[in-house]
Amino acid sequence: MKCSAYEATGYTPGVYDFARAELEFPGWLTKLLTHPVTGLENYQKMMQTLTTEGGAIKVFVNVAYE
Protein backbone atom coordinates (compact mmCIF):
# COMPACT_ATOMS: atom_id res chain seq x y z
CA MET A 1 0.00 0.00 0.00
CA LYS A 2 1.43 3.34 -1.04
CA CYS A 3 1.17 6.23 1.39
CA SER A 4 0.76 9.81 0.20
CA ALA A 5 2.80 12.64 1.67
CA TYR A 6 -0.38 14.00 3.31
CA GLU A 7 -1.14 10.70 5.01
CA ALA A 8 2.40 10.48 6.36
CA THR A 9 2.17 13.93 7.90
CA GLY A 10 -1.59 14.21 8.40
CA TYR A 11 -3.98 12.22 10.57
CA THR A 12 -2.56 8.74 10.07
CA PRO A 13 0.26 9.02 12.65
CA GLY A 14 -2.15 10.51 15.19
CA VAL A 15 -4.68 7.72 14.74
CA TYR A 16 -1.89 5.19 15.17
CA ASP A 17 -0.71 6.93 18.35
CA PHE A 18 -4.24 7.02 19.80
CA ALA A 19 -4.76 3.32 19.05
CA ARG A 20 -1.42 2.33 20.55
CA ALA A 21 -1.96 4.45 23.67
CA GLU A 22 -5.43 2.93 24.14
CA LEU A 23 -3.86 -0.54 24.05
CA GLU A 24 -1.23 0.44 26.60
CA PHE A 25 -3.55 2.51 28.83
CA PRO A 26 -7.10 1.15 28.43
CA GLY A 27 -9.84 3.72 28.99
CA TRP A 28 -7.75 6.90 28.73
CA LEU A 29 -9.22 7.93 25.37
CA THR A 30 -12.78 8.06 26.68
CA LYS A 31 -11.56 10.41 29.40
CA LEU A 32 -9.83 12.66 26.87
CA LEU A 33 -12.77 12.89 24.44
CA THR A 34 -15.19 14.72 26.70
CA HIS A 35 -17.79 16.44 24.52
CA PRO A 36 -19.16 14.60 21.47
CA VAL A 37 -21.24 16.39 18.83
CA THR A 38 -23.07 14.22 16.30
CA GLY A 39 -22.91 15.25 12.64
CA LEU A 40 -21.19 18.01 10.74
CA GLU A 41 -24.53 19.77 10.43
CA ASN A 42 -24.18 20.58 14.15
CA TYR A 43 -21.02 22.62 13.71
CA GLN A 44 -22.60 25.55 15.58
CA LYS A 45 -23.08 23.37 18.67
CA MET A 46 -19.46 22.26 18.38
CA MET A 47 -18.22 25.85 18.20
CA GLN A 48 -20.45 26.90 21.10
CA THR A 49 -19.13 24.03 23.24
CA LEU A 50 -15.54 24.91 22.35
CA THR A 51 -15.97 28.52 23.36
CA THR A 52 -18.31 28.32 26.38
CA GLU A 53 -17.83 24.97 28.12
CA GLY A 54 -15.18 25.39 30.79
CA GLY A 55 -14.66 21.66 31.36
CA ALA A 56 -14.27 20.73 27.73
CA ILE A 57 -10.99 18.87 27.35
CA LYS A 58 -11.63 17.65 23.81
CA VAL A 59 -14.72 18.46 21.77
CA PHE A 60 -15.14 16.16 18.78
CA VAL A 61 -17.59 15.60 15.94
CA ASN A 62 -18.89 12.13 15.06
CA VAL A 63 -19.11 12.19 11.28
CA ALA A 64 -19.93 8.49 10.80
CA TYR A 65 -23.01 7.60 12.78
CA GLU A 66 -26.27 5.71 12.39
VEXLUMMI-360208 format. One record per residue (C-alpha): residue in one letter; x, y, z negated. Coordinates in steps of 0.5 Angstrom, whole numbers, padded with zeros to 4 digits, always signed. Example, Ala and Ser with C-alpha at 12.3 -4.5 7.8 and 13.67 -1.06 7.14 Angstrom:
<recs>
A+0025-0009-0016/S+0027-0002-0014/
</recs>
This chain:
<recs>
M+0000+0000+0000/K+0003+0007+0002/C+0002+0012-0003/S+0002+0020+0000/A+0006+0025-0003/Y-0001+0028-0007/E-0002+0021-0010/A+0005+0021-0013/T+0004+0028-0016/G-0003+0028-0017/Y-0008+0024-0021/T-0005+0017-0020/P+0001+0018-0025/G-0004+0021-0030/V-0009+0015-0029/Y-0004+0010-0030/D-0001+0014-0037/F-0008+0014-0040/A-0010+0007-0038/R-0003+0005-0041/A-0004+0009-0047/E-0011+0006-0048/L-0008-0001-0048/E-0002+0001-0053/F-0007+0005-0058/P-0014+0002-0057/G-0020+0007-0058/W-0016+0014-0057/L-0018+0016-0051/T-0026+0016-0053/K-0023+0021-0059/L-0020+0025-0054/L-0026+0026-0049/T-0030+0029-0053/H-0036+0033-0049/P-0038+0029-0043/V-0042+0033-0038/T-0046+0028-0033/G-0046+0030-0025/L-0042+0036-0021/E-0049+0040-0021/N-0048+0041-0028/Y-0042+0045-0027/Q-0045+0051-0031/K-0046+0047-0037/M-0039+0045-0037/M-0036+0052-0036/Q-0041+0054-0042/T-0038+0048-0046/L-0031+0050-0045/T-0032+0057-0047/T-0037+0057-0053/E-0036+0050-0056/G-0030+0051-0062/G-0029+0043-0063/A-0029+0041-0055/I-0022+0038-0055/K-0023+0035-0048/V-0029+0037-0044/F-0030+0032-0038/V-0035+0031-0032/N-0038+0024-0030/V-0038+0024-0023/A-0040+0017-0022/Y-0046+0015-0026/E-0053+0011-0025/
</recs>
